[in-house]
Amino acid sequence: MRLAAPLRPLSPSLRPAAALLLLLLAGCAGGPHRREPPASVLANLPARAPSTANAQVANDVLFHAMALVGTPYHWGGNTPQGGFDCSGLVDYIYRNGANISLPHSSRELAALDGRKLTRMTELASGDLVFFGGRGGISHVGVYVGKGRFVHAPNSGGTVRMDDIDGPYWRDHFAYGKRLLD
């Protein structure tokens, strides 16, 4: 039996092409222990944009988010060259995709005005997704549609796309927030 080679981060020159491919695949624009539908159901929901007026901005946010997959994690980081932590990634995506500057803290991001979405089925591409536990909000990412979100998860890792209904994320999902309404 032949084992697959370990995955390596994409080179910066391949990231735009990979992001475009992921964008096409994602369909463009489209609390603890909650009973949400499984990822297979979320993946089959039509991709949605926050509103018709903001569909292009949501697409730009989505493109910027997926283009950063593979970028190294760096605590306190907020650039592709220096790496990202979760809130630095979200700020970079929104600054470059929507011309909106955001705070560099998941708790401060959670305190922003915006439409709060308590169910995963309400999420649309470009929405912020927040995770936490008894200590409050501790992580943030950007929902890209089809039950997936982009985030900078941990030290030693890279920016990646995960299923929001994965075992850890489903149990720690707090809510989403729509800034592009």
Secondary structure by P-SEA (a helix, b strand, c coil): cccccccccccccaaaaaaaaaaaaaccccccccccccaaaaaacccccccccaaaaaaaaaaaaaaacccccccccccccccccaaaaaaaaaaaaccccccccaaaaaacccccccccccccccbbbbbbccccccbbbbbccccbbbbbccccccccccccccaaaaaaccbbbbccc
